[in-house]
Amino acid sequence: MIDFTWNEQSRVPVLKRVSLGAAPGELIAVTGKSGSGKSSLLLSICGELEMTEGTGKVAGSIAYLEQSPWIMNDTIRANVLFGREYDAELFAKIIHACALTDDIARWPNADLT
């Protein structure tokens, strides 16, 4: 069981006695009423909340997409790559999966817009 808080000054946990396991490739839906701790749970998994008690481990990589998306003030390519090395084939698959192929083709600077 793990407890999490928003910062080390506040020792009052926002999540108490959390226990979660998932197998590789498993899809998990986190549901609940507004204010029930869904975002706090996901942020704790991402390492954004301080663990105050217990131990936790994330094997491999994870991604988190907030309900209110944000975009870097940069190119479409930079936003998709997010610091990773450019792989043309993988990039094309991502753009296709996001249904952006036709849009990007119409832009004067394509994915460098």
LINBELSUL-V892765 format. One record per pair of residues at least 12 apart in sequence whose C-alpha atoms are under 10 Angstrom apart, sorted by the first residue. I is the first residue (numbers start at 1). J is the second residue. D is the distance in whole Angstrom. If there is no record, write none. Layout:
BEGIN
i=I j=J d=D
i=I j=J d=D
END
This chain:
BEGIN
i=1 j=16 d=8
i=1 j=17 d=5
i=1 j=18 d=5
i=1 j=19 d=5
i=1 j=20 d=9
i=1 j=53 d=8
i=1 j=54 d=6
i=1 j=55 d=8
i=1 j=56 d=9
i=2 j=15 d=8
i=2 j=16 d=7
i=2 j=17 d=5
i=2 j=18 d=5
i=2 j=19 d=7
i=2 j=20 d=9
i=2 j=44 d=10
i=2 j=51 d=7
i=2 j=52 d=7
i=2 j=53 d=5
i=2 j=54 d=5
i=2 j=55 d=6
i=2 j=56 d=7
i=3 j=15 d=5
i=3 j=16 d=5
i=3 j=17 d=6
i=3 j=18 d=6
i=3 j=19 d=9
i=3 j=44 d=9
i=3 j=49 d=10
i=3 j=50 d=8
i=3 j=51 d=6
i=3 j=52 d=5
i=3 j=53 d=5
i=3 j=54 d=7
i=3 j=55 d=9
i=4 j=16 d=7
i=4 j=17 d=9
i=4 j=18 d=9
i=4 j=40 d=9
i=4 j=41 d=9
i=4 j=43 d=10
i=4 j=44 d=7
i=4 j=47 d=10
i=4 j=48 d=10
i=4 j=49 d=6
i=4 j=50 d=5
i=4 j=51 d=5
i=4 j=52 d=5
i=4 j=53 d=7
i=4 j=54 d=9
i=5 j=40 d=9
i=5 j=44 d=9
i=5 j=48 d=10
i=5 j=49 d=6
i=5 j=50 d=5
i=5 j=51 d=7
i=5 j=52 d=7
i=5 j=53 d=10
i=6 j=40 d=9
i=6 j=43 d=10
i=6 j=44 d=9
i=6 j=48 d=8
i=6 j=49 d=5
i=6 j=50 d=6
i=6 j=51 d=9
i=6 j=52 d=10
i=7 j=48 d=9
i=7 j=49 d=7
i=7 j=50 d=6
i=7 j=51 d=9
i=7 j=52 d=9
i=8 j=49 d=9
i=8 j=50 d=7
i=8 j=51 d=9
i=8 j=52 d=8
i=10 j=50 d=10
i=11 j=50 d=10
i=11 j=52 d=8
i=12 j=52 d=9
i=13 j=49 d=10
i=13 j=50 d=9
i=13 j=51 d=9
i=13 j=52 d=7
i=13 j=53 d=9
i=14 j=37 d=8
i=14 j=40 d=8
i=14 j=41 d=9
i=14 j=49 d=9
i=14 j=50 d=10
i=15 j=36 d=10
i=15 j=37 d=7
i=15 j=38 d=10
i=15 j=40 d=7
i=15 j=41 d=7
i=15 j=44 d=9
i=15 j=49 d=10
i=15 j=51 d=9
i=15 j=52 d=10
i=16 j=52 d=10
i=16 j=53 d=9
i=17 j=53 d=9
i=17 j=54 d=9
i=18 j=41 d=8
i=18 j=44 d=10
i=18 j=54 d=9
i=18 j=56 d=10
i=19 j=54 d=10
i=19 j=56 d=9
i=20 j=41 d=10
i=20 j=45 d=10
i=20 j=56 d=9
i=21 j=57 d=10
i=21 j=58 d=10
i=22 j=58 d=10
i=24 j=59 d=9
i=24 j=60 d=9
i=30 j=42 d=9
i=39 j=64 d=10
i=39 j=66 d=8
i=39 j=67 d=9
i=42 j=63 d=10
i=42 j=64 d=7
i=42 j=65 d=10
i=42 j=66 d=9
i=43 j=64 d=8
i=43 j=66 d=10
i=44 j=56 d=10
i=45 j=57 d=9
i=45 j=58 d=7
i=45 j=62 d=9
i=45 j=63 d=10
i=45 j=64 d=9
i=46 j=58 d=9
i=46 j=61 d=10
i=46 j=62 d=7
i=46 j=63 d=8
i=46 j=64 d=7
i=74 j=112 d=9
i=74 j=113 d=8
i=75 j=109 d=9
i=75 j=110 d=9
i=75 j=111 d=7
i=75 j=112 d=5
i=75 j=113 d=5
i=76 j=95 d=10
i=76 j=104 d=9
i=76 j=109 d=10
i=76 j=110 d=8
i=76 j=111 d=5
i=76 j=112 d=6
i=76 j=113 d=6
i=77 j=91 d=8
i=77 j=95 d=10
i=77 j=110 d=9
i=77 j=111 d=5
i=77 j=112 d=6
i=77 j=113 d=8
i=78 j=111 d=9
i=78 j=112 d=8
i=78 j=113 d=10
i=79 j=111 d=10
i=80 j=94 d=8
i=80 j=95 d=9
i=80 j=111 d=9
i=81 j=94 d=10
i=91 j=111 d=10
i=95 j=111 d=9
END
